[in-house]
Amino acid sequence: MEFARDVVSKNAVSKNAVIKNVVSRNLSRERVDSENWEADGQAEPYPKALTHEQVKALRALHPPISPWRVVGVQALVGLAAALILALFTGKQIWVWSFLYGAATVVVPGALMARGITSPLARKSAGAGVVSFLVWEAVKVGVAVAMLLLAPVVVQPLNWLALLAGLVLCLKCYWVALLWRGSNKN
């Protein structure tokens, strides 16, 4: 029992020593880093505001992607894939289930695009943030409701085809990001 107390007390002492050592090292590093910062002549703590011309050039270099464009691409990809599915399988159950899965992404996405591009959302930055949050919640709610209603709306339903349509249209967001990246070059 005595041995166990000695080990515990030694570990406690060594942990405290290690903590003190690390803290003192970090404090000394911070002092050295701040001294080097000031010695380099870079003591400017805040970034400079961009001029109007710089903002225009930055926006020209990185143009925003329209949410309507993303929704349109999702709809086109969903329709094209459903057409390919119809041509290769000929099973209407799969095609309708696939289209409903695509609609589960496209319809809520269109609602959100309408909400965040409305004039009310553009009044101020705060209104834009609130609009984004509200319409994102609406989008999720509509998508969940559509998935819950799927067995009622599409009869008979093939869940695998529905999920394939849903996942394929969700992946169009990545296509939009890659599309934006290719426009930079």
N, C-alpha and C positions, 0 to 999 in steps of 0.2 A: 504494500500500500504506500509505503514511504517512497519507493522508487517511482510510482505513478505520479505522486505529487511533485517530485523533483522534475520529471519530464515535462509535466504540464506547466510548471512555473518557468522552466528554462525556455519552453516554446513561447510562452506569453512574453517573456523578456525579449526573446529574439524577434518576435513579430513586431513588438513596439519599436525595437531598434531599427528594424528594416523600414518600417513606416516613417520614422523620423528621418532616416537617411534619404529615402525617396523624396520626401517633402522638401528637405533642405536642398537636394540636388535640383529639383524642379524650380525652386525659388531662385537659386543661383543661376540657372539657365535663363529664366525669365529676365533677370537683371542683365545678363550678358547679351541676350537677344535684343533687349530694349536699348542697351548702350550701342550695339552694332547698328541698329536701325537708325538711331540718331546720328551716329558717326558717318553713315553712308549718305546723309543729307536727304533722307526720305522720310522725314518726320510728318508727312501729310497724312492725318488719320482718316480722312473721308475722301471718297472718290469725287472727281469733278463732275458737275452736271454737264450733260451733252447739249450742244447748241442745236438749233433748229435744223441746220444743214446736216449735222451728224446723225440726228434722229431719222431724217429722210433717207440718208445713205444706208443706215442700219436696216430700216424697213424695206428698202429696195433689195438689200442683200438677203434678208430673211423674210419673205412675204408670208403672211398668215394663210393658213388653209381654211377655206370656207367649210363650215360644218355641213352645208347643203351638198357640197361636192363629195364629202365622205359618205353621206347617206345615199347619194345617187350611185356611187361606186358600189356600196353594199347591195343596193337593189339590183343593179345590173349583174353583179357577180352571182347573187342568189337566183335570178331568173336564168342566167346562162347555165349555171350548174344544174338547175332543175330541168332545163331543156336537154342537156347532155344525159342526165339521169333517165329522162323519158325515152330518149333515143336508144340508149343501150339496154335498159331493162324492160321498158314497156309496162311497168307496174304503176298504175295510177295511185295506189295507196302510198307508195314510196314518194312519188312526185308531190302529192298534196301535203304529205307530212313534211317533206323537205321545204316546200314553199312556206308552210306555216312556221317552221323553224326560222327561216329567213325573215319572215314578217315579224317574228318576235324580237328581232334585232332592229329592223328597219323602221317599223311604226313608232316604237318609243324613241328611237334616235331622231326621227323627223319631228316628234313633239318637242324634244329637247332643243333641236336646232331652231325651231320656231320661237321657242321661249328665250333662248340666249341671244338671238339676233333681233329681238323686238326693240323698238325705240326706247321703251322703258328701261331695258337692261343697259342701254348705252348712255344713260343720263349722267352717271358717275361711276367711279371705280367700285364704291361700296354697293351700289345697285347692281353692278355687273356680277360681283361675287355672290350676293344674295340670290340673284336670278340663277346663276349657275348651280348653286346648292339646291334651290327649290326644284329646278327642272331636272336635275340629276335624280332627286328623290322621286319625282313623277315618273321619270324614265324607268327606274328600277321597279316601282310599283306597277306600272303598266306591263312591263316584261313579266313580272311574277304572275300577275293576273292572267295574262295571255297563256302562260305555261300551265296554270291551273285549269284554264278553260279548254285546253287543247283536246282532251278526250271527248268533250262535248261538241266542239266545233268540227273536228276532223274525225270522222268515223268510217272505217276502222283506222286507228292511229298506229303508225310505226314509229316508236320512240327513237330508234336508232337513226332513222332518216331525219326526224325532227332535230335531233341533237347535231347531226352532221350539217344541216342547213344553218343552225344557230351558230355553231363553232366557225364555219366557213365565213359567215358574214361578220362575226366578231373579229376575225383575223384581218379584215379589211382596214382596221385602224392601223395596223402595222404597215400595210401597203401605203396608206396615206403618209405615214412618217417617212417611209423610204422614198416616196414620191417627192416629199419636201426636201429630203437630203440630196436627191439627184438634181433638183433645181438649183442647188447652191453651186454646183460645179460648172 
